[in-house]
Amino acid sequence: MLNTSRYRIIAVGKVSKTWIQQGINLYIKRIPGLTINEIKNSNPIKEGKLILKSIKKGELVVILGEEFKAMSSLQFANSLNANSNQRIVFIVGGADGISPEVKDIASLKISLSPLTFPHELARLLLIEQIYRAQTILQGTPYHRT
């Protein structure tokens, strides 16, 4: 079973598009305990330093990027379930990507799609997939939509 209080997101930048923020808010209500920490948008090196400072001891670091391995929703759910005894922090980089220092410490590197998405939209997609993983592991019908 997915324990959502063990998950948090560190995301570069603020969400400026109202419709994306509304979608994020919808899923945040469905995922109790999930938190998002925003890092000031600047450049990958400065962002990387702030991200590294924000990672808590013992957290499993998962980074997102179109260059990494894509997973199905079922594979993603199983991956989260396999690490259910750990706190996981997802890193959503800014428009210029994630610094090499953050990439080096990542335990898991995944792609939401081989397509490139704006970081705001990637954040929404990630949160929806966390929710979908929860429903897959609970056996509810949402994941079939």
C-alpha positions in Angstrom: 0.0 0.0 0.0 1.3 3.4 -0.9 1.9 5.7 2.1 1.6 9.2 0.6 2.9 10.8 3.8 6.3 9.5 2.7 6.4 11.5 -0.5 7.3 15.0 -1.2 8.3 17.0 -4.3 11.0 19.6 -4.7 10.1 21.7 -7.7 12.0 24.5 -9.4 9.9 27.6 -9.9 6.4 28.6 -9.1 3.3 27.6 -11.0 2.0 30.6 -12.9 -0.8 29.0 -14.9 -4.1 28.9 -13.0 -5.4 25.8 -14.7 -2.2 23.9 -13.8 -2.5 25.0 -10.1 -6.1 24.0 -10.1 -5.1 20.5 -11.2 -2.4 20.3 -8.7 -4.8 21.4 -5.9 -7.3 18.7 -7.0 -4.7 15.9 -6.6 -3.2 17.4 -3.4 -6.6 17.0 -1.8 -6.6 13.3 -2.9 -3.1 12.6 -1.6 -2.9 13.5 2.1 0.6 14.2 3.3 2.1 15.0 0.0 4.0 18.2 0.1 5.7 20.4 -2.5 8.7 22.6 -1.8 9.5 25.2 -4.4 13.0 26.3 -5.2 13.7 29.7 -6.8 14.2 29.5 -10.5 17.6 30.6 -11.6 20.1 28.3 -13.3 20.7 24.5 -12.9 23.9 25.0 -10.7 22.2 27.4 -8.2 19.0 25.4 -8.3 21.1 22.2 -7.7 22.7 23.7 -4.6 19.3 24.6 -3.2 17.8 21.2 -4.0 20.8 19.4 -2.3 20.2 21.5 0.8 16.5 20.6 0.8 17.0 16.9 0.6 16.6 15.3 4.0 18.9 12.6 5.3 17.6 9.1 4.3 15.4 10.2 1.5 15.4 8.2 -1.7 16.0 10.8 -4.5 13.9 10.4 -7.7 14.6 12.8 -10.6 12.5 13.4 -13.7 13.8 14.1 -17.2 12.8 13.2 -20.7 16.2 11.5 -21.2 15.6 8.9 -18.6 13.8 5.6 -18.6 10.0 5.7 -19.1 7.8 3.5 -17.0 4.2 2.4 -17.4 1.9 3.5 -14.6 1.9 0.0 -13.3 5.7 -0.1 -13.2 5.8 3.3 -11.5 3.3 2.0 -8.8 5.3 -1.1 -8.3 8.5 0.9 -8.0 6.9 3.1 -5.3 5.6 0.1 -3.5 9.0 -1.6 -3.6 10.4 1.4 -1.8 7.5 1.8 0.6 9.7 1.7 3.6 11.6 4.8 2.5 10.7 8.4 2.3 10.9 9.5 -1.4 11.6 13.0 -2.7 10.8 13.7 -6.3 12.8 16.4 -8.1 11.2 18.4 -10.9 13.9 20.6 -12.4 13.5 23.9 -14.1 13.5 24.8 -17.8 17.2 24.2 -18.1 17.2 20.8 -16.5 18.8 19.4 -13.3 22.4 19.9 -12.2 24.9 17.1 -12.6 25.3 17.1 -8.8 21.7 16.3 -8.2 21.7 13.7 -11.0 24.7 12.0 -9.3 22.8 11.4 -6.1 19.5 10.2 -7.6 18.6 6.6 -6.9 16.0 6.6 -9.6 15.8 8.5 -12.8 12.6 8.4 -14.7 10.8 10.0 -17.6 7.1 10.9 -17.6 7.4 10.8 -21.4 10.0 11.1 -24.2 8.2 14.4 -24.9 9.4 17.6 -23.3 6.9 19.3 -21.0 7.1 22.6 -19.2 8.2 22.1 -15.6 4.8 23.2 -14.4 3.0 20.6 -16.4 5.5 17.9 -15.4 4.7 18.7 -11.8 1.0 18.2 -12.4 1.7 15.0 -14.4 3.9 13.6 -11.6 1.3 14.3 -8.9 -1.4 12.6 -11.0 0.8 9.6 -11.5 1.5 9.4 -7.7 -2.3 9.4 -7.2 -2.7 6.8 -10.0 -0.1 4.6 -8.4 -2.0 4.9 -5.1 -5.2 3.7 -6.8 -3.4 0.9 -8.6 -2.0 -0.4 -5.4 -5.4 -0.1 -3.7 -7.2 -1.9 -6.6 -9.6 1.0 -7.3 -10.9 1.6 -10.8 -9.4 5.1 -11.2 -6.3 3.8 -12.9 -8.4 2.5 -15.8 -9.4 6.0 -16.9 
